[in-house]
Amino acid sequence: MPKDSVKDLIKNSLIALLESKPYSDITVTDLINAAGVARVSFYRHYHSISEVVDDVTNDMTTVFLKEVYPVIAVNDEKAWRDFLTSHFSRFADHHKTFSPKKHQNGHILFGIVNEKVQALEKTLPSDSMHDKYAVFGKIGL
């Protein structure tokens, strides 16, 4: 089994820490202790915790778009149901991170992901604004 990269260890530790702490209370020391990496390793890959958040939200956005684009292309009701079931099951998988007690964590992460998706939405090849709104209306963004 391949060993996790330092970046993966740090990103996974951030997600785990978000289950028990508000984002604003997480420190670099918390992250490196949870990840089991040296401080120099953290700073070799990131300049700040916000860069880790950016990396995590890039991953979330990539996964979301990778799953949604094929569904948009076929525009099939069953495909949409399967996509939405998969998409919303992630909330159950990460309920501690996004629980009402940690609402601010979810708000921060989803806000960033939404901004990234909206920026990418502007680059969609489309004949009209109506087409773009129809696509993103279907996925509920």
Disulfide bonds with the S-S distance in Angstrom:
none
